[in-house]
Amino acid sequence: MNEIDVLQAEASSSTLPLPSVEEVPLSLDEYVRYGRQMIMPGFGLPAQLKLKNAKVAVAGAGGLGCPTLQYLASMGVGTIGIFDHDEVSLSNLHRQILHTTERVGMNKAESACITVSANNPSVTLIPHPVPITPSTALNLLKPYSVLVDCTDRPLTRYLFSDASVRLGIPLVSGAAISSAGQWAVYGGTTKAGKRRACYRCVWPSVLPGSGGKCEEEGVWAVVTGLVGTGMAGEVIKLIIGKEDPEPLLHLHHLCSNPLIRTIRMKGPSPKCIACGPDASITDNLDIYGYESFCAGAMVPDVDDESGLVDGVEGERLSVKELADLLNTDSALGSKIHLVDTRPPVEFGICSLPGSINIPLPTILKDPSSLPMSEDQDIVFLCRRGNDSQIAAYALRKVRKEGQDDGMRVRVRDVKGGLRAWSRDIDPEFPVY
């Protein structure tokens, strides 16, 4: 006899009618699965049914997206669309907790679905392993009632905000880098019918440096976990009608006390080009220049060969040429001055023998103060061949502008940096 038969048998001797199986709003498994949250005061069966009927779109299955997706699904959000066209990488596993070592190289949206469905097979997961673009955003996001931005790209944040305004639904957006993060609810209306500010109202222009990536600046895994969990909490509150009466911005810093500070956000801006009375952004998002608008904050993907700034033939070394120079230098005496421009903490992780550490900010502050001697080669080196090229360019510029002391000094940098060294010269050299 199964559980439904037992319930029906027990009810046959009761004066209360037993609802038919079709009338039972949750499966018996779901009553057990969600029981610990349904017994919470003010929650109950009605809130659980709201979650089951909700459709949430989550952009990004990375550091923020993983805890957000885990909690939304485990609490019973019925349909979740997961948008991420990136692949799982080993360097991200310390914070992207839905993925595994065995899935390195797999699409993140599809990998997240595997883990989340293993935890709760009763939710509907829809992976979208494609980028969301201005021309596709509204059609892709239209089926959903809440949008969640867990990406690290300013372009996506503004695109999601504009889409939420056009669709008339709220956006939960957050960010985390290094040891700090923040999250808030934007757009849509509160339970009291009060309109929230959209993301553009609060952040009308892209903040310089807001396009920094964890790959370059680092991040504490627990910071993304806390911020992502906070974002999931905001989504849950929106769905069950328990959101904050006044829109709030939550600020977290791992080393602060208190750990989280909350400030009240301003209301909608009458000058906002997305939701204001004279808004210029329409349903045709494709005509709005997101790339140019966010260009100031975007960190470019640096090509190992071309680098960031224009170089002159002979000023850039391949790692093979560097290896040959170092071998020659060891045989003939010290002529190569190898300067590693990474931060001290990265230099402490790994470095080439004979290199010295002078961080890029120190070099840029006063390039002429670098130790130099007659007939010497100064070779700048960094992690990817980016900062080293900037350092070399700065030193050459200073020497050309009248601060040249007459010494014959050759200034060069290494294309591809230490990553290229590990790839092409020494496979045992650590990559982080």
C-alpha positions in Angstrom: 0.0 0.0 0.0 1.5 3.4 -1.0 1.3 6.7 0.9 -1.8 8.0 -1.0 -3.7 4.7 -0.2 -2.8 5.1 3.5 -4.1 8.6 3.5 -7.3 7.7 1.8 -7.9 4.7 4.2 -7.4 6.9 7.2 -9.7 9.5 5.8 -12.5 7.0 5.1 -13.3 6.9 8.9 -13.1 10.7 9.3 -15.8 13.2 9.0 -13.5 15.5 6.9 -13.5 14.8 3.1 -10.2 13.9 1.6 -9.3 15.9 -1.5 -8.7 13.9 -4.6 -5.2 13.4 -5.9 -5.8 16.1 -8.6 -6.6 18.6 -5.8 -3.5 18.1 -3.8 -1.4 21.2 -4.7 2.0 19.5 -3.9 3.2 16.0 -4.2 3.7 14.0 -1.0 7.4 14.2 -1.6 7.2 18.0 -1.8 5.4 18.2 1.5 8.3 16.4 3.1 10.9 18.3 1.1 9.6 21.8 1.9 8.0 21.0 5.3 10.7 22.8 7.4 10.1 26.1 5.5 6.3 25.7 5.2 5.9 25.6 9.0 7.6 29.0 9.4 5.1 31.6 10.6 3.8 33.7 7.6 5.0 31.1 5.1 2.8 28.0 4.9 1.3 26.3 1.9 0.4 29.6 0.1 4.0 30.8 -0.1 5.2 27.4 -1.2 2.7 27.4 -4.1 3.9 30.9 -5.1 7.4 29.5 -5.3 6.3 26.5 -7.3 4.4 28.7 -9.8 7.3 31.2 -10.1 9.5 31.5 -13.2 13.0 33.1 -12.6 15.7 33.9 -15.1 19.3 33.8 -13.7 22.1 35.2 -15.8 25.4 33.7 -14.8 26.2 30.3 -13.3 29.5 31.4 -11.7 30.5 32.6 -8.3 27.2 34.5 -7.6 25.0 32.3 -9.7 25.9 29.0 -8.0 24.6 29.8 -4.5 21.7 31.8 -6.0 20.6 28.8 -8.1 21.2 26.3 -5.4 18.9 28.0 -2.9 16.2 29.0 -5.4 15.9 25.4 -6.6 16.2 23.8 -3.2 13.4 26.0 -1.8 11.1 25.0 -4.7 11.1 27.8 -7.3 9.2 25.9 -10.0 10.9 27.1 -13.2 14.5 28.5 -13.5 16.1 29.6 -16.7 19.9 29.5 -16.5 21.8 31.7 -19.0 25.5 31.2 -19.3 27.6 30.6 -22.5 30.9 30.2 -20.6 32.6 26.9 -19.8 33.6 25.5 -16.4 37.3 26.1 -15.6 39.6 24.7 -12.9 40.5 28.2 -11.6 36.9 29.0 -10.8 36.0 25.9 -8.8 37.0 27.4 -5.5 33.9 29.6 -5.6 31.6 28.1 -8.3 30.3 25.4 -6.1 27.8 23.8 -8.5 30.5 22.6 -10.8 33.0 19.7 -10.5 36.5 18.9 -11.6 35.1 16.3 -14.0 33.0 18.9 -15.7 35.9 21.3 -16.6 35.2 22.4 -20.2 31.4 21.8 -20.0 29.0 24.7 -20.4 28.2 26.2 -17.1 24.5 26.4 -17.6 24.3 22.7 -18.4 26.7 21.8 -15.5 24.6 23.8 -13.1 21.5 21.9 -14.2 23.1 18.6 -13.4 23.9 19.5 -9.8 20.7 21.4 -9.1 18.4 18.7 -10.5 20.3 16.1 -8.4 19.4 18.1 -5.3 15.8 18.8 -6.4 14.4 16.9 -9.4 10.9 18.5 -9.0 12.0 21.9 -10.4 12.1 22.7 -14.1 15.5 23.8 -15.2 16.0 25.4 -18.6 19.7 25.8 -19.6 20.5 28.6 -22.2 24.1 28.1 -23.2 24.0 31.2 -25.4 24.8 34.9 -24.7 22.0 37.3 -24.0 22.3 40.2 -26.5 20.3 43.4 -27.0 18.5 41.8 -30.0 17.5 38.6 -28.1 17.0 39.8 -24.5 13.3 40.6 -24.5 12.3 37.4 -26.3 14.5 35.2 -24.1 13.4 36.9 -20.8 9.7 37.5 -21.5 8.5 34.2 -19.9 10.0 35.0 -16.5 8.6 37.0 -13.6 11.9 37.9 -11.9 15.3 38.6 -13.4 18.6 37.9 -11.6 21.9 39.2 -12.8 24.8 37.2 -11.4 27.3 38.2 -14.1 30.5 40.3 -13.8 29.9 42.5 -16.9 28.5 46.1 -16.7 27.0 45.5 -20.2 24.8 42.7 -18.9 23.8 44.6 -15.8 22.5 47.5 -17.9 20.9 45.3 -20.5 19.1 43.3 -17.8 17.9 46.5 -16.1 16.6 47.9 -19.4 14.8 44.5 -20.1 13.3 44.5 -16.7 11.9 48.0 -17.3 10.5 47.0 -20.7 9.0 43.8 -19.2 7.7 45.5 -16.0 9.3 43.0 -13.7 11.9 43.3 -10.9 15.6 42.8 -11.2 17.9 41.4 -8.5 21.5 42.4 -9.3 24.7 41.9 -7.3 28.4 42.0 -7.7 31.5 40.7 -5.8 35.2 41.3 -6.2 38.1 40.8 -3.9 36.7 40.9 -0.3 33.6 43.0 -1.0 30.2 42.8 -2.6 26.7 44.3 -2.8 23.2 43.4 -4.0 19.8 45.1 -4.3 16.4 44.9 -6.0 15.8 47.3 -8.9 12.7 48.0 -11.1 9.2 46.8 -10.9 6.8 47.9 -8.1 6.7 47.1 -4.4 3.8 45.2 -2.7 2.4 48.7 -1.8 2.4 49.7 -5.5 5.4 52.0 -5.2 7.7 52.0 -8.2 11.4 51.1 -7.5 14.3 52.8 -9.1 15.8 50.8 -12.0 19.6 50.1 -12.1 20.2 53.1 -14.3 18.4 55.4 -11.9 20.9 54.5 -9.2 23.9 54.1 -11.4 23.3 56.4 -14.4 26.9 56.0 -15.7 29.3 53.1 -15.6 31.7 53.4 -12.6 35.4 53.4 -13.7 36.9 50.0 -12.9 33.6 48.3 -12.4 34.4 45.9 -15.2 37.2 44.3 -13.2 37.2 40.5 -13.2 38.1 38.0 -10.5 40.7 36.6 -12.8 42.7 39.8 -12.5 41.7 41.2 -9.1 41.1 38.0 -7.1 38.1 37.1 -4.9 37.3 35.4 -1.7 35.0 32.4 -2.4 33.0 33.1 0.8 32.2 36.6 -0.4 30.5 35.4 -3.6 28.7 32.8 -1.5 27.3 35.3 0.9 26.3 37.8 -1.8 24.7 35.1 -3.9 22.8 33.8 -0.9 21.6 37.3 -0.2 20.4 37.6 -3.8 18.5 34.4 -3.5 16.9 35.7 -0.4 15.7 38.8 -2.2 14.2 36.7 -5.0 12.3 34.5 -2.5 11.0 37.6 -0.7 9.8 39.1 -4.0 8.0 35.9 -5.0 6.1 35.3 -1.7 5.3 39.0 -1.1 7.7 39.6 1.8 10.0 42.1 0.2 11.3 45.2 2.1 8.9 48.1 2.2 11.7 50.5 1.1 14.3 49.4 -1.5 17.6 48.7 0.2 21.2 48.3 -1.0 23.2 45.7 1.0 26.9 46.2 1.2 29.2 43.4 2.4 32.9 43.5 3.2 34.6 40.4 4.6 36.8 42.3 7.0 34.2 44.9 8.2 32.2 45.1 11.4 29.3 44.9 10.9 29.7 42.3 8.2 26.8 43.7 6.2 25.6 47.3 6.0 22.3 48.3 4.6 21.4 51.7 3.2 18.1 53.0 1.8 18.2 53.5 -2.0 16.9 56.6 -3.7 13.7 56.5 -5.7 13.2 56.5 -9.5 15.0 59.4 -11.3 12.9 61.6 -13.5 15.9 62.0 -15.8 16.4 58.2 -16.3 16.6 57.3 -19.9 15.2 53.9 -19.3 12.2 54.4 -16.9 11.8 58.2 -16.7 8.9 60.1 -18.3 11.1 61.1 -21.2 12.8 57.7 -21.6 14.7 57.2 -24.8 15.3 53.4 -24.5 12.5 51.5 -26.1 11.7 47.8 -26.9 14.2 48.0 -29.7 17.2 47.5 -27.4 19.4 46.6 -30.3 19.8 50.2 -31.3 21.2 51.3 -28.0 25.0 51.3 -27.9 25.8 49.1 -24.9 29.3 48.4 -25.9 30.3 52.1 -26.3 28.3 53.0 -23.1 30.2 50.4 -21.0 33.6 50.8 -22.8 35.2 52.8 -20.1 34.7 50.0 -17.5 35.4 47.0 -19.6 38.7 45.2 -19.1 39.8 44.2 -22.6 40.8 40.6 -23.4 44.5 41.0 -24.1 45.9 39.1 -27.0 49.3 37.5 -26.1 50.8 38.8 -29.3 49.4 42.3 -29.8 49.1 43.4 -26.1 47.4 46.6 -25.0 49.5 49.4 -26.4 51.2 49.9 -29.7 54.7 48.4 -29.7 57.8 48.8 -31.9 59.4 45.9 -33.7 62.0 44.5 -31.4 60.6 45.9 -28.2 58.6 42.8 -27.4 60.1 39.4 -26.6 58.6 36.0 -27.0 59.2 33.7 -24.0 61.5 31.6 -26.2 63.6 34.8 -26.8 63.6 35.5 -23.1 64.8 32.0 -22.3 67.6 32.4 -24.8 68.6 35.7 -23.3 68.6 34.3 -19.8 70.7 31.4 -20.8 73.2 33.8 -22.5 73.1 36.1 -19.6 74.0 33.3 -17.2 77.0 32.4 -19.3 78.4 35.9 -19.9 77.4 37.7 -16.7 74.4 39.7 -15.5 73.2 42.0 -18.3 69.5 41.2 -18.1 67.5 43.1 -15.5 64.3 41.1 -15.3 61.5 43.1 -13.5 58.3 41.3 -12.5 55.5 43.9 -12.4 52.9 41.8 -10.5 51.7 42.6 -7.0 53.9 41.2 -4.2 51.4 38.6 -3.2 51.4 37.1 -6.7 55.2 37.3 -6.9 55.2 35.3 -3.7 53.2 32.5 -5.4 55.7 31.9 -8.1 58.5 33.7 -10.0 61.3 33.2 -12.4 64.8 32.8 -10.9 66.8 36.1 -10.9 63.7 38.3 -11.3 63.0 41.2 -9.0 59.6 42.4 -8.0 58.6 46.0 -8.7 54.8 46.3 -8.9 53.3 48.3 -11.8 51.9 51.1 -9.6 55.4 51.8 -8.2 56.9 51.9 -11.7 54.2 54.2 -13.0 54.7 56.6 -10.1 58.3 57.3 -11.1 59.7 55.2 -13.9 63.0 57.0 -13.9 63.7 55.6 -10.4 64.2 52.1 -11.7 67.7 50.7 -11.2 69.6 51.0 -14.4 73.2 50.6 -15.6 75.2 51.0 -18.8 74.6 48.5 -21.6 71.8 46.8 -19.7 68.6 45.2 -20.9 65.6 45.9 -18.7 62.9 43.3 -19.4 59.5 43.6 -17.8 57.5 40.5 -17.1 54.0 40.0 -15.7 51.3 37.3 -15.6 49.8 37.7 -19.1 51.9 40.2 -20.9 49.7 43.2 -20.1 51.1 45.2 -17.2 54.6 44.5 -18.3 53.9 46.2 -21.6 52.5 49.2 -19.9 55.6 49.4 -17.7 58.0 49.2 -20.6 56.0 51.9 -22.5 56.1 54.2 -19.5 59.9 53.9 -19.0 60.6 54.5 -22.7 58.4 57.5 -22.7 60.1 59.1 -19.7 63.6 58.5 -21.2 62.5 60.1 -24.5 61.0 63.2 -22.7 64.4 64.5 -21.4 65.1 62.4 -18.4 67.5 60.1 -20.3 70.8 60.0 -18.4 72.8 59.1 -21.5 73.2 55.4 -20.6 72.6 52.8 -23.3 69.6 50.9 -21.9 67.3 48.7 -23.9 63.7 48.4 -22.5 61.5 45.5 -23.5 58.7 43.3 -22.3 57.6 39.7 -22.6 54.6 38.7 -24.8 52.2 36.4 -23.0 54.0 36.7 -19.7 54.3 33.9 -17.2 51.4 32.0 -18.7 53.2 31.8 -22.0 56.4 30.7 -20.2 54.5 27.8 -18.6 52.9 26.9 -21.9 55.9 27.1 -24.1 59.0 26.8 -22.0 58.4 25.1 -18.6 55.2 23.1 -18.2 56.1 22.6 -14.5 55.9 26.4 -13.9 52.7 27.0 -11.9 49.7 28.8 -13.5 47.1 30.4 -11.3 
